[in-house]
């Protein structure tokens, strides 16, 4: 039954539920009936025994790759001397930091992940170091980032996975590409239909993307539903420039031309940086990791297969790293001679 969840499913031994299901089926609008049947028909045509076997083998293969990825990563804590030395001796630094899952923990409702006093204090102090360019590079929308972090003077903000960039020196948001959003009218009804069948799920519509959050859903049910949604949407978007990203308990659809790596590369090229740090926690950050120069530091928060060179256990470990970087900035500031001292020497 879980493979045909668009059908009106009922326990045959629950007579009251049968009555409710029959009423629901009889009163269902024709448009919804056609949509449900079309999705089930497409799935049955596609998900035959050959497809199922290939999918099963693919999942096994992915599990092996994930294990390899976990074993390959080096904890940045074990190589902290190299990072600290590079940070201490750099003249121009850029720190590209994801937000959710990297600087703060996850919450059932996205709006609850507001920055606490500690992270704002850390970002403020890092930004005040004249050698630092600090960038928050997130999938969040512009208004949320500006409301939560816009009061930190000198902080760069990147919203919508790289679509929007706030440059402090210009005091305005700039769009990196002109994306297409016509696809949203086609995809939205599909996502909304699945939302209705996933207790605890919610939809977040951004400027040029749609995100389905399922952190509060029952795990097994969510796994099955997300697989179904991905199959359905892949069929619908296969001929368009739309990408489907599966993050940490979130499925997001967006213009495939927009990604964090593109915007990270643009920001890195703006200056001659001799220290580059990129940190993120899920698949949406892989493009960011790819943009980090070979002599830089790419860090994945949490477990999982990744192209990042280093890893950290959690956002709490990331806080510890940021605290250490602020300490080094203070040490450098205290050891630097004042202009008057330089003249005397």
KOLVOVO-925409 format. One line per 10 residues: their letters; for each residue x, y, z of N, C-alpha, C. Coordinates in nm, 2 decimals. Layout:
% KOLVOVO-925409
A	X Y Z X Y Z X Y Z  ...
***
This chain:
% KOLVOVO-925409
XXXXXXXXXX	0.08 -0.12 0.00 0.00 0.00 0.00 0.09 0.13 0.00  0.20 0.12 0.07 0.29 0.24 0.07 0.34 0.28 -0.06  0.34 0.18 -0.16 0.39 0.22 -0.29 0.28 0.29 -0.37  0.16 0.28 -0.33 0.05 0.35 -0.40 -0.02 0.44 -0.30  0.05 0.53 -0.24 0.00 0.61 -0.13 -0.10 0.72 -0.18  -0.11 0.74 -0.31 -0.21 0.83 -0.37 -0.35 0.77 -0.36  -0.36 0.64 -0.35 -0.49 0.58 -0.34 -0.55 0.61 -0.20  -0.68 0.59 -0.19 -0.74 0.61 -0.06 -0.73 0.48 0.01  -0.64 0.47 0.11 -0.60 0.35 0.18 -0.68 0.34 0.30  -0.73 0.22 0.33 -0.82 0.20 0.45 -0.80 0.06 0.50
XXXXXXXXXX	-0.82 0.04 0.63 -0.81 -0.09 0.70 -0.95 -0.16 0.67  -0.95 -0.27 0.60 -1.08 -0.34 0.57 -1.16 -0.39 0.69  -1.09 -0.39 0.81 -1.16 -0.44 0.93 -1.22 -0.32 1.01  -1.19 -0.20 0.96 -1.24 -0.08 1.03 -1.36 -0.03 0.95  -1.48 -0.07 0.99 -1.60 -0.03 0.91 -1.62 0.12 0.91  -1.60 0.19 1.02 -1.62 0.33 1.02 -1.52 0.40 0.92  -1.40 0.35 0.92 -1.30 0.41 0.83 -1.33 0.39 0.69  -1.39 0.27 0.66 -1.43 0.24 0.52 -1.54 0.34 0.47  -1.63 0.37 0.56 -1.74 0.47 0.53 -1.68 0.61 0.50  -1.58 0.65 0.58 -1.52 0.78 0.56 -1.44 0.78 0.43
XXXXXXXXXX	-1.37 0.67 0.40 -1.29 0.66 0.28 -1.37 0.66 0.16  -1.49 0.59 0.16 -1.58 0.59 0.05 -1.63 0.73 0.02  -1.67 0.80 0.13 -1.72 0.94 0.11 -1.61 1.03 0.06  -1.49 1.01 0.11 -1.38 1.10 0.06 -1.35 1.07 -0.09  -1.36 0.94 -0.13 -1.33 0.91 -0.27 -1.44 0.96 -0.36  -1.57 0.95 -0.32 -1.68 0.99 -0.40 -1.68 1.15 -0.42  -1.64 1.22 -0.31 -1.64 1.36 -0.32 -1.51 1.43 -0.37  -1.42 1.34 -0.40 -1.29 1.40 -0.45 -1.30 1.47 -0.58  -1.25 1.59 -0.59 -1.25 1.66 -0.72 -1.19 1.58 -0.84  -1.24 1.60 -0.96 -1.19 1.53 -1.07 -1.04 1.56 -1.10
XXXXXXXXXX	-1.00 1.68 -1.07 -0.87 1.72 -1.10 -0.77 1.64 -1.01  -0.81 1.62 -0.88 -0.73 1.55 -0.79 -0.73 1.40 -0.82  -0.84 1.35 -0.86 -0.85 1.21 -0.91 -0.75 1.18 -1.02  -0.75 1.27 -1.12 -0.67 1.25 -1.24 -0.52 1.26 -1.20  -0.49 1.36 -1.11 -0.35 1.38 -1.07 -0.30 1.25 -0.99  -0.38 1.20 -0.90 -0.34 1.08 -0.82 -0.32 0.96 -0.91  -0.41 0.94 -1.01 -0.40 0.83 -1.10 -0.28 0.84 -1.19  -0.26 0.96 -1.24 -0.14 0.98 -1.33 -0.01 0.95 -1.25  0.00 0.99 -1.13 0.12 0.96 -1.05 0.14 0.81 -1.03  0.03 0.75 -0.99 0.04 0.60 -0.97 0.07 0.53 -1.09
XXXXXXXXXX	0.01 0.57 -1.20 0.03 0.50 -1.33 0.18 0.52 -1.37  0.23 0.64 -1.36 0.37 0.66 -1.39 0.47 0.58 -1.31  0.43 0.57 -1.18 0.52 0.49 -1.09 0.52 0.34 -1.12  0.40 0.29 -1.15 0.39 0.15 -1.18 0.46 0.11 -1.31  0.45 0.20 -1.41 0.52 0.18 -1.53 0.67 0.18 -1.51  0.72 0.27 -1.43 0.86 0.29 -1.41 0.92 0.19 -1.31  0.85 0.16 -1.20 0.90 0.09 -1.09 0.87 -0.06 -1.11  0.92 -0.12 -1.21 0.90 -0.27 -1.24 1.02 -0.34 -1.17  1.02 -0.47 -1.19 1.12 -0.56 -1.12 1.26 -0.52 -1.15  1.29 -0.48 -1.28 1.42 -0.44 -1.31 1.46 -0.31 -1.24
XXXXXXXXXX	1.37 -0.22 -1.24 1.40 -0.09 -1.17 1.42 -0.11 -1.02  1.34 -0.20 -0.96 1.35 -0.22 -0.82 1.48 -0.28 -0.78  1.52 -0.38 -0.87 1.65 -0.45 -0.84 1.77 -0.35 -0.86  1.76 -0.26 -0.96 1.87 -0.16 -0.98 1.87 -0.06 -0.86  1.75 -0.03 -0.82 1.74 0.07 -0.70 1.80 0.01 -0.58  1.77 -0.12 -0.56 1.83 -0.19 -0.44 1.98 -0.20 -0.44  2.03 -0.23 -0.56 2.18 -0.24 -0.57 2.24 -0.10 -0.55  2.17 0.00 -0.61 2.22 0.14 -0.60 2.23 0.18 -0.45  2.13 0.15 -0.37 2.13 0.18 -0.23 2.24 0.12 -0.15  2.27 -0.01 -0.19 2.38 -0.08 -0.13 2.51 -0.01 -0.17
XXXXXXXXXX	2.52 0.03 -0.29 2.65 0.09 -0.34 2.66 0.23 -0.27  2.56 0.30 -0.25 2.56 0.43 -0.18 2.61 0.41 -0.04  2.56 0.30 0.03 2.60 0.28 0.17 2.75 0.25 0.18  2.80 0.18 0.08 2.95 0.16 0.08 3.02 0.29 0.06  2.98 0.37 -0.04 3.04 0.50 -0.07 3.04 0.59 0.06  2.92 0.59 0.13 2.91 0.67 0.25 3.01 0.63 0.35  3.03 0.50 0.37 3.12 0.44 0.47 3.26 0.48 0.43  3.29 0.48 0.30 3.43 0.52 0.25 3.45 0.66 0.28  3.34 0.74 0.25 3.35 0.89 0.28 3.38 0.92 0.42  3.31 0.85 0.51 3.33 0.87 0.66 3.47 0.84 0.70
XXXXXXXXXX	3.52 0.73 0.65 3.66 0.68 0.69 3.77 0.77 0.63  3.74 0.84 0.51 3.84 0.91 0.44 3.86 1.05 0.51  3.76 1.10 0.57 3.77 1.24 0.62 3.86 1.24 0.74  3.93 1.35 0.76 4.02 1.38 0.87 3.95 1.48 0.96  3.94 1.45 1.09 3.88 1.55 1.17 3.97 1.68 1.18  3.91 1.79 1.16 3.99 1.91 1.16 4.05 1.94 1.30  3.99 1.88 1.40 4.05 1.89 1.53 4.18 1.82 1.54  4.20 1.71 1.46 4.33 1.64 1.46 4.44 1.71 1.38  4.39 1.80 1.30 4.49 1.88 1.22 4.47 2.03 1.25  4.44 2.05 1.37 4.41 2.19 1.41 4.53 2.28 1.41
XXXXXXXXXX	4.65 2.22 1.43 4.77 2.30 1.42 4.79 2.37 1.29  4.77 2.29 1.18 4.78 2.34 1.04 4.68 2.46 1.02  4.56 2.43 1.06 4.46 2.54 1.03 4.49 2.66 1.12  4.52 2.64 1.24 4.55 2.76 1.33 4.67 2.84 1.28  4.77 2.76 1.24 4.89 2.83 1.18 4.86 2.91 1.06  4.78 2.85 0.97 4.75 2.92 0.84 4.67 3.04 0.87  4.57 3.03 0.97 4.49 3.15 1.01 4.57 3.26 1.07  4.66 3.22 1.16 4.75 3.32 1.23 4.84 3.39 1.14  4.89 3.33 1.04 4.99 3.39 0.95 4.93 3.45 0.82  4.80 3.44 0.80 4.74 3.49 0.68 4.72 3.65 0.69
XXXXXXXXXX	4.73 3.71 0.57 4.71 3.85 0.57 4.56 3.88 0.53  4.51 3.80 0.44 4.37 3.81 0.40 4.30 3.68 0.41  4.19 3.68 0.48 4.12 3.55 0.51 3.97 3.56 0.46  3.92 3.45 0.41 3.77 3.45 0.38 3.72 3.32 0.45  3.61 3.34 0.53 3.54 3.23 0.59 3.40 3.22 0.54  3.37 3.11 0.47 3.24 3.08 0.41 3.17 2.98 0.49  3.06 3.02 0.56 3.00 2.94 0.66 2.85 2.92 0.63  2.81 2.79 0.62 2.67 2.76 0.61 2.60 2.80 0.74  2.47 2.80 0.75 2.40 2.84 0.87 2.34 2.72 0.94  2.23 2.67 0.89 2.16 2.56 0.96 2.24 2.43 0.96
XXXXXXXXXX	2.26 2.38 1.09 2.34 2.25 1.10 2.48 2.28 1.11  2.53 2.40 1.08 2.67 2.44 1.09 2.70 2.53 1.20  2.62 2.64 1.21 2.64 2.74 1.32 2.54 2.72 1.43  2.42 2.67 1.39 2.32 2.64 1.49 2.26 2.50 1.47  2.20 2.45 1.57 2.14 2.32 1.56 2.01 2.32 1.48  1.95 2.20 1.45 1.83 2.19 1.37 1.71 2.20 1.47  1.60 2.25 1.41 1.47 2.26 1.49 1.36 2.21 1.40  1.25 2.16 1.47 1.14 2.11 1.39 1.08 2.21 1.30  1.08 2.33 1.34 1.02 2.44 1.25 1.14 2.53 1.22  1.16 2.56 1.09 1.28 2.64 1.04 1.29 2.77 1.11
XXXXXXXXXX	1.18 2.83 1.14 1.18 2.97 1.20 1.23 2.97 1.34  1.24 2.85 1.40 1.29 2.84 1.54 1.44 2.84 1.55  1.51 2.84 1.44 1.66 2.83 1.44 1.73 2.96 1.44  1.67 3.05 1.52 1.73 3.19 1.53 1.87 3.18 1.59  1.96 3.27 1.55 2.09 3.28 1.61 2.09 3.32 1.76  2.16 3.25 1.84 2.17 3.28 1.98 2.28 3.39 2.00  2.29 3.43 2.13 2.38 3.54 2.16 2.53 3.50 2.13  2.56 3.37 2.16 2.70 3.33 2.14 2.74 3.34 2.00  2.66 3.28 1.91 2.70 3.28 1.77 2.71 3.42 1.71  2.62 3.51 1.75 2.62 3.65 1.70 2.75 3.72 1.75
XXXXXXXXXX	2.78 3.69 1.88 2.91 3.75 1.93 3.03 3.70 1.86  3.03 3.57 1.83 3.15 3.51 1.76 3.16 3.57 1.62  3.05 3.58 1.55 3.05 3.64 1.41 3.09 3.78 1.41  3.04 3.85 1.51 3.07 4.00 1.52 3.22 4.02 1.54  3.28 3.94 1.64 3.42 3.95 1.66 3.51 3.91 1.54  3.47 3.80 1.48 3.55 3.76 1.36 3.54 3.87 1.25  3.42 3.93 1.23 3.40 4.03 1.13 3.48 4.16 1.16  3.50 4.18 1.29 3.58 4.30 1.33 3.73 4.29 1.30  3.77 4.17 1.28 3.92 4.15 1.24 3.93 4.20 1.10  4.01 4.30 1.08 4.03 4.37 0.95 4.08 4.27 0.84
XXXXXXXXXX	4.14 4.16 0.88 4.20 4.06 0.79 4.09 3.97 0.74  3.97 3.97 0.80 3.87 3.87 0.77 3.76 3.92 0.68  3.71 3.83 0.59 3.59 3.85 0.52 3.50 3.73 0.56  3.39 3.76 0.64 3.31 3.65 0.69 3.18 3.65 0.61  3.15 3.53 0.56 3.03 3.51 0.47 2.94 3.40 0.53  2.81 3.44 0.55 2.71 3.33 0.58 2.65 3.30 0.44  2.67 3.17 0.40 2.62 3.12 0.27 2.51 3.01 0.30  2.39 3.05 0.28 2.28 2.97 0.33 2.17 2.95 0.22  2.08 2.85 0.25 1.97 2.83 0.16 1.85 2.91 0.21  1.87 2.99 0.32 1.76 3.07 0.37 1.73 3.19 0.28
XXXXXXXXXX	1.61 3.25 0.30 1.58 3.36 0.21 1.64 3.49 0.26  1.63 3.59 0.18 1.70 3.72 0.21 1.64 3.78 0.34  1.51 3.78 0.35 1.45 3.85 0.47 1.49 3.79 0.60  1.50 3.66 0.60 1.54 3.59 0.73 1.68 3.62 0.76  1.77 3.60 0.67 1.91 3.63 0.70 1.93 3.78 0.74  1.86 3.87 0.68 1.88 4.01 0.71 1.82 4.04 0.85  1.71 3.97 0.88 1.65 4.00 1.01 1.73 3.94 1.12  1.79 3.82 1.10 1.87 3.75 1.20 2.01 3.80 1.22  2.07 3.84 1.10 2.22 3.87 1.11 2.25 4.00 1.04  2.16 4.07 0.99 2.18 4.20 0.92 2.24 4.31 1.01
XXXXXXXXXX	2.23 4.29 1.14 2.28 4.40 1.23 2.43 4.38 1.26  2.49 4.27 1.21 2.64 4.25 1.23 2.71 4.33 1.12  2.78 4.44 1.15 2.84 4.53 1.06 2.95 4.45 0.98  2.95 4.46 0.85 3.06 4.40 0.77 3.04 4.26 0.73  2.93 4.20 0.78 2.91 4.05 0.75 2.84 4.04 0.61  2.90 3.95 0.53 2.85 3.92 0.40 2.74 3.81 0.42  2.63 3.83 0.34 2.52 3.73 0.35 2.49 3.68 0.21  2.47 3.55 0.20 2.44 3.48 0.07 2.31 3.40 0.10  2.20 3.43 0.02 2.07 3.37 0.05 2.04 3.28 -0.08  1.94 3.19 -0.06 1.89 3.11 -0.17 1.99 3.02 -0.23
XXXXXXXXXX	2.08 2.96 -0.15 2.19 2.88 -0.21 2.28 2.95 -0.31  2.29 3.08 -0.30 2.38 3.15 -0.39 2.31 3.24 -0.48  2.18 3.25 -0.48 2.11 3.34 -0.57 2.13 3.48 -0.54  2.13 3.51 -0.41 2.13 3.65 -0.36 2.26 3.68 -0.28  2.33 3.79 -0.30 2.45 3.82 -0.23 2.43 3.96 -0.17  2.45 3.97 -0.04 2.45 4.11 0.02 2.60 4.15 0.05  2.64 4.25 -0.02 2.78 4.30 -0.01 2.77 4.42 0.09  2.84 4.41 0.21 2.83 4.52 0.31 2.88 4.66 0.25  2.98 4.66 0.17 3.03 4.79 0.12 2.93 4.85 0.02  2.84 4.78 -0.04 2.73 4.83 -0.13 2.60 4.85 -0.05
XXXXXXXXXX	2.59 4.79 0.06 2.46 4.80 0.14 2.34 4.76 0.06  2.35 4.66 -0.02 2.23 4.61 -0.10 2.25 4.47 -0.14  2.14 4.40 -0.18 2.13 4.27 -0.23 2.15 4.27 -0.38  2.23 4.18 -0.43 2.25 4.16 -0.57 2.22 4.02 -0.61  2.15 4.01 -0.73 2.11 3.87 -0.78 2.23 3.82 -0.87  2.27 3.70 -0.85 2.38 3.64 -0.92 2.34 3.59 -1.06  2.22 3.54 -1.08 2.16 3.50 -1.21 2.02 3.54 -1.21  1.96 3.54 -1.33 1.81 3.57 -1.34 1.75 3.43 -1.36  1.70 3.37 -1.25 1.64 3.23 -1.26 1.50 3.23 -1.32  1.46 3.11 -1.36 1.33 3.08 -1.41 1.24 3.03 -1.30
XXXXXXXXXX	1.12 3.08 -1.28 1.04 3.04 -1.17 0.90 2.99 -1.22  0.89 2.98 -1.35 0.76 2.93 -1.41 0.73 2.79 -1.37  0.83 2.71 -1.34 0.82 2.57 -1.31 0.75 2.55 -1.17  0.75 2.65 -1.09 0.69 2.64 -0.96 0.54 2.62 -0.96  0.47 2.68 -1.06 0.33 2.66 -1.07 0.29 2.51 -1.10  0.38 2.44 -1.17 0.36 2.31 -1.21 0.39 2.21 -1.09  0.50 2.24 -1.02 0.55 2.15 -0.92 0.48 2.17 -0.79  0.44 2.29 -0.76 0.38 2.32 -0.63 0.26 2.23 -0.59  0.16 2.20 -0.68 0.05 2.12 -0.65 0.09 1.97 -0.61  0.20 1.93 -0.68 0.25 1.79 -0.65 0.31 1.79 -0.50
XXXXXXXXXX	0.39 1.89 -0.47 0.45 1.89 -0.34 0.34 1.91 -0.23  0.24 1.99 -0.26 0.13 2.02 -0.16 0.05 1.89 -0.14  0.03 1.81 -0.25 -0.04 1.69 -0.23 0.03 1.59 -0.14  0.16 1.58 -0.15 0.24 1.49 -0.07 0.24 1.55 0.08  0.25 1.68 0.09 0.25 1.74 0.22 0.12 1.69 0.30  0.01 1.68 0.23 -0.12 1.64 0.30 -0.11 1.50 0.35  -0.02 1.42 0.29 -0.01 1.28 0.34 0.11 1.26 0.42  0.18 1.36 0.47 0.29 1.35 0.56 0.28 1.43 0.68  0.21 1.38 0.78 0.19 1.45 0.91 0.32 1.51 0.96  0.32 1.64 0.99 0.45 1.70 1.04 0.53 1.77 0.94
XXXXXXXXXX	0.50 1.74 0.81 0.58 1.81 0.70 0.52 1.95 0.67  0.61 2.03 0.62 0.57 2.17 0.58 0.64 2.21 0.46  0.58 2.30 0.39 0.64 2.36 0.26 0.69 2.50 0.29  0.80 2.53 0.23 0.86 2.67 0.24 0.88 2.72 0.10  0.82 2.82 0.07 0.84 2.88 -0.07 0.93 3.00 -0.06  1.04 2.99 -0.14 1.13 3.11 -0.14 1.12 3.18 -0.27  1.20 3.27 -0.30 1.19 3.35 -0.42 1.19 3.27 -0.55  1.28 3.17 -0.56 1.29 3.09 -0.68 1.32 2.95 -0.65  1.26 2.90 -0.54 1.28 2.76 -0.50 1.16 2.72 -0.41  1.14 2.59 -0.40 1.04 2.53 -0.31 1.11 2.43 -0.22
XXXXXXXXXX	1.09 2.43 -0.09 1.15 2.34 0.00 1.04 2.26 0.08  1.06 2.13 0.09 0.97 2.05 0.17 1.05 2.00 0.29  1.01 2.05 0.41 1.07 2.01 0.54 1.00 1.89 0.60  1.07 1.79 0.64 1.01 1.67 0.70 1.08 1.62 0.83  1.14 1.71 0.90 1.21 1.68 1.02 1.12 1.62 1.13  0.99 1.67 1.13 0.90 1.62 1.23 0.81 1.50 1.19  0.84 1.45 1.07 0.77 1.33 1.02 0.82 1.20 1.08  0.73 1.10 1.09 0.78 0.97 1.13 0.88 0.92 1.03  0.99 0.86 1.08 1.11 0.83 0.99 1.08 0.74 0.87  1.02 0.62 0.90 1.00 0.53 0.79 0.90 0.58 0.69
XXXXXXXXXX	0.80 0.64 0.74 0.70 0.70 0.64 0.76 0.81 0.56  0.84 0.90 0.62 0.91 1.00 0.55 1.00 0.95 0.44  1.08 0.84 0.47 1.17 0.79 0.38 1.10 0.74 0.25  0.99 0.67 0.27 0.91 0.62 0.16 0.85 0.73 0.08  0.79 0.83 0.14 0.73 0.94 0.08 0.83 1.03 0.00  0.94 1.05 0.06 1.04 1.14 -0.01 1.09 1.06 -0.14  1.11 0.93 -0.13 1.15 0.86 -0.25 1.04 0.87 -0.36  0.92 0.86 -0.32 0.81 0.88 -0.42 0.81 1.01 -0.48  0.82 1.12 -0.39 0.82 1.25 -0.45 0.94 1.27 -0.54  1.05 1.23 -0.51 1.17 1.24 -0.60 1.15 1.18 -0.73
XXXXXXXXXX	1.09 1.05 -0.73 1.07 0.98 -0.85 0.97 1.06 -0.94  0.86 1.11 -0.88 0.76 1.19 -0.95 0.82 1.31 -1.01  0.89 1.39 -0.93 0.94 1.52 -0.97 1.05 1.50 -1.07  1.13 1.39 -1.06 1.24 1.37 -1.16 1.18 1.35 -1.30  1.07 1.28 -1.31 1.00 1.26 -1.43 0.95 1.40 -1.49  0.90 1.48 -1.40 0.84 1.61 -1.45 0.95 1.71 -1.48  1.06 1.70 -1.42 1.17 1.81 -1.44 1.29 1.76 -1.52  1.28 1.64 -1.57 1.40 1.58 -1.64 1.44 1.66 -1.76  1.34 1.73 -1.83 1.38 1.81 -1.94 1.40 1.96 -1.91  1.39 2.00 -1.79 1.41 2.14 -1.75 1.54 2.16 -1.67
XXXXXXXXXX	1.57 2.28 -1.65 1.69 2.32 -1.57 1.66 2.33 -1.42  1.59 2.23 -1.37 1.56 2.23 -1.23 1.63 2.12 -1.16  1.69 2.15 -1.04 1.76 2.05 -0.97 1.69 2.01 -0.84  1.70 1.89 -0.80 1.64 1.84 -0.67 1.75 1.81 -0.57  1.75 1.89 -0.47 1.85 1.87 -0.36 1.79 1.81 -0.24  1.85 1.71 -0.19 1.81 1.65 -0.06 1.91 1.68 0.05  1.87 1.78 0.13 1.95 1.82 0.24 1.92 1.74 0.37  1.94 1.80 0.48 1.92 1.74 0.61 1.77 1.75 0.65  1.70 1.65 0.62 1.55 1.65 0.64 1.48 1.75 0.56  1.53 1.79 0.45 1.46 1.88 0.36 1.49 1.84 0.22
XXXXXXXXXX	1.39 1.85 0.13 1.40 1.83 -0.01 1.37 1.97 -0.08  1.46 2.01 -0.16 1.45 2.14 -0.22 1.46 2.14 -0.37  1.37 2.21 -0.44 1.38 2.22 -0.58 1.42 2.37 -0.62  1.51 2.38 -0.71 1.56 2.51 -0.75 1.61 2.51 -0.89  1.64 2.63 -0.94 1.71 2.65 -1.07 1.85 2.59 -1.06  1.88 2.49 -1.15 2.01 2.42 -1.13 2.13 2.51 -1.16  2.11 2.63 -1.22 2.22 2.73 -1.24 2.26 2.79 -1.11  2.18 2.78 -1.01 2.21 2.85 -0.88 2.27 2.75 -0.78  2.39 2.78 -0.73 2.45 2.69 -0.63 2.55 2.77 -0.55  2.58 2.72 -0.43 2.67 2.79 -0.34 2.81 2.80 -0.40
XXXXXXXXXX	2.85 2.70 -0.48 2.99 2.70 -0.53 3.01 2.82 -0.63  2.91 2.85 -0.71 2.92 2.96 -0.80 2.95 3.09 -0.73  2.87 3.12 -0.63 2.88 3.24 -0.55 3.00 3.24 -0.47  3.04 3.13 -0.41 3.17 3.12 -0.33 3.29 3.16 -0.42  3.29 3.11 -0.54 3.40 3.13 -0.64 3.41 3.28 -0.67  3.29 3.34 -0.69 3.28 3.49 -0.72 3.34 3.57 -0.60  3.31 3.53 -0.48 3.36 3.60 -0.36 3.51 3.58 -0.34  3.55 3.46 -0.36 3.69 3.43 -0.34 3.78 3.50 -0.44  3.73 3.52 -0.56 3.80 3.59 -0.67 3.81 3.74 -0.64  3.73 3.80 -0.55 3.73 3.94 -0.53 3.85 3.99 -0.46
XXXXXXXXXX	3.93 3.90 -0.40 4.05 3.95 -0.32 4.16 3.84 -0.33  4.28 3.87 -0.29 4.39 3.78 -0.30 4.40 3.71 -0.16  4.31 3.62 -0.13 4.30 3.56 0.00 4.41 3.45 0.01  4.48 3.45 0.13 4.58 3.34 0.15 4.53 3.25 0.26  4.40 3.26 0.31 4.34 3.17 0.40 4.19 3.16 0.35  4.15 3.03 0.33 4.01 3.01 0.28 3.95 2.89 0.36  3.84 2.92 0.42 3.77 2.82 0.50 3.62 2.81 0.45  3.58 2.68 0.42 3.44 2.66 0.38 3.38 2.55 0.46  3.27 2.58 0.52 3.21 2.48 0.62 3.06 2.46 0.58  3.01 2.34 0.58 2.87 2.31 0.56 2.84 2.17 0.61
XXXXXXXXXX	2.71 2.14 0.60 2.67 2.01 0.67 2.59 1.91 0.58  2.56 1.95 0.45 2.48 1.86 0.37 2.52 1.87 0.22  2.44 1.80 0.14 2.47 1.79 0.00 2.47 1.93 -0.07  2.39 2.02 -0.02 2.39 2.15 -0.08 2.52 2.23 -0.07  2.61 2.18 0.02 2.73 2.24 0.04 2.85 2.18 -0.04  2.82 2.08 -0.11 2.93 2.01 -0.19 2.98 2.11 -0.29  2.90 2.19 -0.35 2.95 2.29 -0.45 3.04 2.39 -0.38  3.01 2.42 -0.26 3.09 2.51 -0.18 3.23 2.45 -0.16  3.23 2.32 -0.12 3.36 2.26 -0.09 3.44 2.25 -0.22  3.38 2.23 -0.34 3.45 2.22 -0.46 3.52 2.36 -0.50
XXXXXXXXXX	3.46 2.47 -0.45 3.51 2.60 -0.48 3.63 2.64 -0.39  3.65 2.57 -0.28 3.76 2.60 -0.19 3.90 2.57 -0.26  3.99 2.66 -0.26 4.13 2.63 -0.32 4.19 2.51 -0.25  4.29 2.45 -0.33 4.35 2.33 -0.27 4.43 2.35 -0.14  4.48 2.47 -0.13 4.55 2.50 0.00 4.46 2.56 0.11  4.32 2.55 0.08 4.23 2.60 0.18 4.17 2.48 0.26  4.07 2.51 0.34 4.01 2.41 0.43 3.86 2.40 0.41  3.82 2.28 0.36 3.68 2.25 0.34 3.64 2.15 0.45  3.53 2.18 0.52 3.50 2.11 0.64 3.35 2.07 0.64  3.32 1.93 0.65 3.19 1.88 0.65 3.15 1.86 0.80
XXXXXXXXXX	3.03 1.92 0.83 2.98 1.90 0.97 2.89 1.77 0.97  2.93 1.67 1.06 2.85 1.55 1.06 2.91 1.44 0.97  2.84 1.32 0.97 2.89 1.21 0.90 2.83 1.21 0.75  2.88 1.13 0.67 2.83 1.12 0.53 2.94 1.13 0.43  2.91 1.08 0.31 3.01 1.09 0.20 3.02 1.24 0.16  3.14 1.29 0.13 3.16 1.43 0.09 3.29 1.44 0.02  3.30 1.55 -0.05 3.43 1.59 -0.11 3.52 1.68 -0.02  3.46 1.72 0.10 3.53 1.80 0.19 3.66 1.72 0.24  3.76 1.80 0.27 3.89 1.73 0.31 3.88 1.70 0.46  3.80 1.78 0.54 3.80 1.76 0.68 3.65 1.74 0.73
XXXXXXXXXX	3.64 1.71 0.86 3.51 1.69 0.92 3.51 1.74 1.06  3.39 1.77 1.11 3.37 1.80 1.25 3.24 1.73 1.29  3.23 1.69 1.42 3.12 1.61 1.46 2.98 1.68 1.45  2.98 1.81 1.49 2.85 1.88 1.50 2.87 2.03 1.50  2.76 2.10 1.50 2.76 2.25 1.51 2.83 2.29 1.64  2.82 2.21 1.74 2.88 2.25 1.87 3.04 2.25 1.85  3.09 2.15 1.78 3.23 2.15 1.75 3.27 2.27 1.67  3.18 2.31 1.58 3.21 2.43 1.50 3.22 2.55 1.58  3.13 2.56 1.68 3.14 2.67 1.77 3.28 2.68 1.84  3.32 2.56 1.88 3.45 2.55 1.95 3.56 2.60 1.86
XXXXXXXXXX	3.56 2.57 1.73 3.66 2.61 1.63 3.65 2.76 1.61  3.53 2.82 1.60 3.52 2.96 1.59 3.57 3.04 1.71  3.55 2.98 1.83 3.60 3.04 1.95 3.75 3.05 1.94  3.81 2.94 1.89 3.96 2.94 1.88 4.01 3.04 1.78  3.94 3.06 1.67 3.98 3.16 1.57 3.97 3.30 1.63  3.87 3.32 1.71 3.86 3.46 1.77 3.97 3.48 1.86  4.01 3.38 1.93 4.13 3.39 2.03 4.25 3.43 1.95  4.27 3.36 1.84 4.39 3.39 1.76 4.39 3.53 1.70  4.27 3.58 1.66 4.26 3.72 1.61 4.29 3.81 1.72  4.25 3.78 1.85 4.28 3.87 1.96 4.43 3.87 1.99
XXXXXXXXXX	4.49 3.75 1.98 4.64 3.74 2.01 4.72 3.82 1.90  4.67 3.81 1.78 4.74 3.88 1.67 4.73 4.03 1.69  4.61 4.07 1.73 4.58 4.22 1.75 4.67 4.27 1.86  4.68 4.19 1.97 4.76 4.24 2.09 4.91 4.24 2.05  4.96 4.15 1.97 5.10 4.14 1.93 5.14 4.24 1.82  5.04 4.30 1.75 5.07 4.39 1.64 5.11 4.53 1.70  5.22 4.58 1.65 5.27 4.72 1.70 5.17 4.82 1.66  5.16 4.92 1.74 5.07 5.04 1.70 5.15 5.12 1.60  5.08 5.21 1.52 5.15 5.30 1.43 5.26 5.37 1.48  5.25 5.42 1.61 5.36 5.50 1.67 5.48 5.42 1.70
XXXXX	5.45 5.29 1.75 5.56 5.20 1.77 5.64 5.16 1.65  5.57 5.15 1.54 5.63 5.12 1.41 5.73 5.23 1.37  5.69 5.35 1.39 5.77 5.46 1.35 5.90 5.47 1.43  5.88 5.44 1.56 6.00 5.45 1.65 6.10 5.34 1.62  6.05 5.22 1.57 6.14 5.11 1.54 6.21 5.14 1.41
***
